[in-house]
Amino acid sequence: MKKHKAIRFFVIILFLILQTVFLTMIVKEKYNTGAIDIVLITLAITGIMWFAYKELDLHHEKHAYDKLLVVVWVPVGALACYALNIYAGLGSVISASAVGTVASFVPIINKSSSYLKKLPAVIYCGTFIGMSSTEIAPSIGFVLSAGIFAGVLLLLSKNLFLGIGGKLGTIAFAGVVIASLIYWILK
């Protein structure tokens, strides 16, 4: 049981840090504020997010994880969207829409399959990675690794952030950030 709580805490803290850094960089770039202003804004944002985590019922108490056979479709969605976006030249929005639309019809293959019913959201999570430009995602290898990281985060965060919009995009964002960090370290 302690292992599950540690995993949950790690995932929540990871998302809290990523969102705080991301929002701080937006404020810094957009408003050209000084260091004190950024520290205060960052502390306020972090405080609000921590309060929401503690006070709102955003998680189930039981510890459940998505199945590995489900989350392997995150990189598939990412690669399909990236290929349509970059190589077919459809653009990010049309590519994500096309992959998402095709994914929405997957459950029709076998209407009684609970496995197939889970795939559209998982594939659509990958499309957020595939929407990246070549400046962010320079290669198929990068997209694949970001998709794998996002898949792992999706696997671990099944019962987290329930009822909050943007979960799939946030997971994809975290996958891209982790892949970028690893690529930067390895360079």
Phi, psi and omega per residue, in radians:
M1 nan -0.632 3.140
K2 -1.144 -0.587 3.123
K3 -1.090 -0.745 -3.139
H4 -1.133 -0.721 3.117
K5 -1.162 -0.645 3.113
A6 -1.153 -0.729 3.103
I7 -1.106 -0.799 3.128
R8 -1.046 -0.817 -3.134
F9 -1.082 -0.748 3.126
F10 -1.055 -0.808 -3.121
V11 -1.120 -0.749 3.141
I12 -1.129 -0.792 3.125
I13 -1.120 -0.692 3.098
L14 -1.031 -0.839 3.124
F15 -1.143 -0.671 3.111
L16 -1.078 -0.798 3.140
I17 -1.145 -0.808 -3.138
L18 -1.052 -0.796 -3.129
Q19 -1.162 -0.707 3.139
T20 -1.118 -0.803 3.124
V21 -1.108 -0.766 -3.141
F22 -1.068 -0.842 3.140
L23 -1.158 -0.627 3.097
T24 -1.111 -0.742 3.125
M25 -1.145 -0.628 3.077
I26 -1.097 -0.819 -3.137
V27 -1.097 -0.765 -3.123
K28 -1.085 -0.781 -3.102
E29 -1.273 -0.719 -3.030
K30 -1.299 -0.731 -2.989
Y31 -1.872 -0.053 3.132
N32 0.812 0.845 -3.126
T33 -1.535 2.899 3.136
G34 -1.381 3.113 -3.068
A35 -1.133 -0.676 -3.126
I36 -1.137 -0.758 3.125
D37 -1.057 -0.749 -3.118
I38 -1.153 -0.720 3.111
V39 -1.076 -0.782 3.138
L40 -1.126 -0.765 3.127
I41 -1.133 -0.732 3.115
T42 -1.090 -0.771 3.109
L43 -1.107 -0.688 3.115
A44 -1.126 -0.804 3.130
I45 -1.096 -0.792 3.134
T46 -1.101 -0.724 3.111
G47 -1.087 -0.749 3.114
I48 -1.121 -0.766 3.138
M49 -1.147 -0.682 3.128
W50 -1.173 -0.712 3.085
F51 -1.065 -0.769 3.121
A52 -1.089 -0.696 3.119
Y53 -1.107 -0.734 -3.081
K54 -1.336 -0.660 -2.983
E55 -1.675 -0.505 -3.095
L56 -1.604 2.572 3.134
D57 -1.552 1.481 -3.049
L58 -1.817 -0.023 -3.019
H59 -2.395 2.601 2.951
H60 -1.355 2.658 3.112
E61 -1.370 -0.481 3.126
K62 -1.337 2.695 -3.103
H63 -1.800 1.906 3.133
A64 -2.225 2.579 3.133
Y65 -2.216 2.548 3.037
D66 -1.170 2.726 3.137
K67 -1.338 2.559 -3.137
L68 -1.050 -0.631 3.136
L69 -1.177 -0.297 3.082
V70 -1.494 -0.841 -3.026
V71 -1.305 -0.204 3.069
V72 -1.160 -0.214 3.127
W73 -1.429 -0.179 3.069
V74 -1.082 -0.894 3.094
P75 -1.086 -0.548 3.109
V76 -1.111 -0.803 3.091
G77 -1.095 -0.683 3.132
A78 -1.133 -0.813 -3.121
L79 -1.164 -0.703 3.130
A80 -1.112 -0.795 -3.139
C81 -1.167 -0.735 3.137
Y82 -1.085 -0.737 3.135
A83 -1.106 -0.769 3.108
L84 -1.171 -0.661 -3.107
N85 -1.201 -0.917 -3.006
I86 -1.555 -0.906 -3.014
Y87 -1.435 -0.614 3.115
A88 -1.568 -0.225 3.083
G89 1.223 0.455 -3.121
L90 -1.373 -0.313 -3.069
G91 1.605 2.781 -3.007
S92 -1.198 -0.727 -3.073
V93 -1.210 -0.816 3.133
I94 -1.131 -0.688 3.128
S95 -1.095 -0.830 3.124
A96 -1.117 -0.683 3.117
S97 -1.119 -0.749 -3.129
A98 -1.124 -0.822 -3.141
V99 -1.141 -0.743 3.118
G100 -1.107 -0.682 3.120
T101 -1.159 -0.806 3.102
V102 -1.068 -0.740 3.140
A103 -1.096 -0.574 -3.120
S104 -1.159 -0.356 3.129
F105 -1.603 -0.095 -3.131
V106 -1.009 -0.746 -3.132
P107 -1.084 -0.308 3.135
I108 -1.186 -0.416 3.139
I109 -0.962 -0.772 3.089
N110 -2.551 1.725 -3.021
K111 -1.118 -0.377 -3.130
S112 -1.598 -0.023 -3.111
S113 -1.443 2.052 3.084
S114 -1.258 -0.468 3.106
Y115 -1.118 -0.861 -3.105
L116 -1.154 -0.494 3.132
K117 -1.200 -0.399 -3.138
K118 -1.481 -0.312 -2.993
L119 -1.221 -0.659 -3.090
P120 -0.980 -0.792 -3.135
A121 -1.156 -0.668 -3.124
V122 -1.174 -0.779 3.102
I123 -1.115 -0.704 -3.137
Y124 -1.143 -0.562 3.043
C125 -1.025 -0.721 3.119
G126 -1.143 -0.530 -3.126
T127 -1.119 -0.494 3.098
F128 -1.120 -0.566 3.065
I129 -1.261 -0.764 -3.122
G130 -1.143 -0.290 3.115
M131 -1.320 -0.160 -3.084
S132 -1.119 2.572 3.074
S133 -1.379 2.983 3.134
T134 -1.220 -0.303 3.061
E135 -1.234 -0.601 3.129
I136 -1.541 -0.860 -3.108
A137 -2.014 1.562 -2.996
P138 -1.304 -0.243 -3.057
S139 -2.640 2.902 3.064
I140 -1.092 -0.652 3.120
G141 -1.056 -0.710 3.098
F142 -1.115 -0.801 -3.131
V143 -1.087 -0.730 3.117
L144 -1.090 -0.800 -3.136
S145 -1.166 -0.708 3.080
A146 -1.098 -0.669 3.091
G147 -1.126 -0.674 3.109
I148 -1.162 -0.779 3.113
F149 -1.096 -0.738 3.104
A150 -1.121 -0.662 3.090
G151 -1.077 -0.731 3.103
V152 -1.111 -0.763 3.115
L153 -1.129 -0.671 3.090
L154 -1.135 -0.689 3.094
L155 -1.032 -0.756 -3.066
L156 -1.411 -0.346 -3.000
S157 -1.898 0.486 -3.081
K158 -0.971 -0.800 -3.081
N159 -1.757 0.331 3.115
L160 -1.806 2.610 3.029
F161 1.014 0.776 3.141
L162 -1.237 2.356 3.100
G163 1.383 0.123 3.129
I164 -1.845 2.207 3.114
G165 -1.218 2.642 3.075
G166 1.604 0.143 -3.108
K167 -1.084 -0.799 -3.102
L168 -1.145 -0.723 3.107
G169 -1.155 -0.664 3.110
T170 -1.151 -0.713 3.105
I171 -1.123 -0.747 3.105
A172 -1.102 -0.747 3.093
F173 -1.023 -0.785 3.131
A174 -1.104 -0.685 3.096
G175 -1.079 -0.731 3.124
V176 -1.189 -0.706 3.126
V177 -1.113 -0.774 3.137
I178 -1.114 -0.775 3.110
A179 -1.095 -0.729 3.114
S180 -1.080 -0.753 3.134
L181 -1.096 -0.769 3.140
I182 -1.161 -0.752 3.098
Y183 -1.092 -0.679 3.129
W184 -1.149 -0.720 3.132
I185 -1.156 -0.693 -3.095
L186 -1.322 -0.274 -3.130
K187 -1.277 nan nan
